[in-house]
Amino acid sequence: MTLTIPNAPGSSGYLDMFPERRMSYFGNSYILGLTVTAGIGGLLFGYDTGVISGALLYIKDDFEVVKQSSFLQETIVSMALVGAMIGAAAGGWINDYYGRKKATLFADVVFAAGAIVMAAAPDPYVLISGRLLVGLGVGVASVTAPVYIAEASPSEVRGGLVSTNVLMITGGQFLSYLVNSAFTQVPGTWRWMLGVSGVPAVIQFVLMLFMPESPRWLFMKNRKAEAIQVLARTYDISRLDDEIDHLSAAEEEEKQRKRTVGYLDVFRSKELRLAFLAGAGLQAFQQFTGINTVMYYSPTIVQMAGFHSNQLALFLSLIVAAMNAAGTVVGIYFIDHCGRKKLALSSLFGVIISLLILSVSFFKQSDASSDGGLYGWLAVLGLALYIAFFAPGMGPVPWTVNSEIYPQQYRGICGGMSATVNWISNLIVAQTFLTIAEAAGTGMTFLILAGIAVLAVIFVIVFVPETQGLTFSEVEQIWKERAYGNISGWGSSSDSNNMEGLLEQGSQS
């Protein structure tokens, strides 16, 4: 369903009436700089998830107890995911109480501290504590960056700008592979690999000191003069008044609701339940369709396909990481031109085909007992196609949709909760892929992932609305109509009592 309110300031219909007021992706260097600065958090996110695969090889050489214990190896890898779950859960509250800017600064401090602890770790247990700290920083950043960018962005380019954060994530993963290669011959190899991650955190901390707070958060905290100063650097005078009116109307509606924001409120209101189901479901399916089986285990998958050379496995994995970053650039263009829902569906259809190719290649290879050969290269093709289809769609879409589908008052909390779902799903996938592949076979494992992708297609069709080009207020109306039916006059002052009554009914449902 797509709603268009021609008379609403800043709406898609409004911009159709005044196309000269539309902004392009590169139309405002200030917003682009803000986006890149906030996106450094995504770079840290990507770097940390990628660097440990190479660093672990050398950690095992330094600590015999790690080499002898698969559990310690898994703990070193997964402890950052545990920290990220905690950080994402707390990040929503930090965002709403202290603001998006302070949340980012906090994440940088924690991440830099974790990098120092890891680099100086005298034993694997201190290293694990450093991984936990880094995860906390990544978790807070994974919540904050998309919300901060979305709230500072014009609606017509919001998808592309939020997707830039995902580009930074995939770029960070690619960078981690390059850094792993660069430090292989340097004394203290793994300490450099893990410690250098603190550098982007310090750079972001310094840059964020010169960045503004989110104008929407400032309005929510009744700091309107500061908010208007920020908006004035984004919009020209012909559109500034309309954006201020739009924020004022949203603020007034929040005041009328007079709600105390809490985690349980998300489940008391029908419209919030629907929004959270769509957002959290997208985050879960992003992980359960297998992306981090590819990003964490691509060298292992290549070796499973019969290419036993470490050098060739790492080289092919580097190509996979590069395709992931390149595919995200494609997604940045299409997300605001084709829409979120269409992009997610086309991405998932390609993912299903790719996973079936991977499944067939491993089934056939198992039958043929070949070493590489035709079916080995077919597996590599399936891996490449998987990334080519996943990266432009299911990579950026869940983060973009979650940054724009929640009411302003709940955006931090719901964003944090959905990001926590992402990290929990990530942890489950990372901890079970090799075990399932060993028990059921690699071909069957990819067939299971293809089945999950089919369920994801059904989920997107049924539960995820199209939000392309809509203002936050228009997106809220989608959930009201889905929850309570098609009611005309939403948002008018004369119907505020009706709205309150329906919201109260939703709280009791």
Secondary structure, DSSP 8 states (H G I E B T S, - for coil): -----TTSTT-HHHHHH-GGG---TTS-HHHHHHHHHHHHHHHHHHHHHHHHHHHHHHHHHH-HHHHT-HHHHHHHHHHHHHHHHHHHHHHHHHHHHH-HHHHHHHHHHHHHHHHHHHHH-SSHHHHHHHHHHHHHHHHHHHHHHHHHHHHHS-GGGHHHHHHHHHHHHHHHHHHHHHHHHHTTTSTTHHHHHHHTTHHHHHHHHHHHTTS---HHHHHHTT-HHHHHHHHHTTS-HHHHHHHHHHHHHHHHHHHHHT----TTHHHHSHHHHHHHHHHHHHHHHHHHTTHHHHHHHHHHHHHHTT---HHHHHHHHHHHHHHHHHHHHHHHHHTTTT-HHHHHHHHHHHHHHHHHHHHHHHHHHHHHT-SSHHHHHHHHHHHHHHHHHHTTTTTTHHHHHHTTSS-GGGHHHHHHHHHHHHHHHHHHHHHHHHHHHHHH-HHHHHHHHHHHHHHHHHHHHHH----TT--HHHHHHHHHHHHH---TTTT-GGGHHHHHHHHHHHHH-
